[in-house]
């Protein structure tokens, strides 16, 4: 059956990594907004997110400093996709820290839901790594795209309409400039438009016409332009319901380590 696997080296000892994937107070530093967990086989890990999503996993395997295994019992937003799948975290000591081998197993097919899950697992293990190496992770932030109220005819009824692209981009700018490493260039690189957001001097997001363009990795970040493959860039149309701010935050996490 299809599965997702990745491996990364974390500059922290296995015991520290193990704590980060078993303790409630640690989960909220790099993944969920609230967590209930007891590191014991048969107990449940409950993760709650500010968008209302709740995930529940049963701990099926546990070896201190070495391995954690979960069976997904509940994942409301991804019920048809995640429930019944297994998630594994294998830790191996290195002279420089820990080799983390991550796996999510048991998908029925490689489809849009699978690709969405793969993207999520591109992001949160990176957040885990940042938390353990720098003390600051990038846990989930619920930031619905702004909308504006408009009257519909003479009835006076208010409806919610998507905000204009420049308003959406302004929201992204205002939110991310709170990060001291993020700056707004007065002029983007040739061919990339103006007012590009940069982290550590590298562009990670910009508005090109009515389209948000962000940097990242994985299959999502390879749109075509003029018939050529643009590796590591994703263009989001103004009519898309994708959360621009959440995507820009993800792009920040991708570009920041690339000094």
Secondary structure, DSSP 8 states (H G I E B T S, - for coil): -EEEEEEEEESS-HHHHHHHTT-HHHHHHHS-SEEE---STT-EEEEE-TTS-EEEEEEEEEETTTEEEEEEEEEGGGHHHHTT-EEEEEEEEETTEEEEEEEEEEES-SSHHHHHHHHHHHHHHHHHHHHHHHS-----------EEEEE-GGG--EEEEE--HHHHHHHHHHHHTTSTTEEE-SS--TTS-SS-EEETTEEEEEEETTEEEEE--SGGGB-EETTEE-TTEEEE-TT--S-HHHHHHHHHHHHHT--
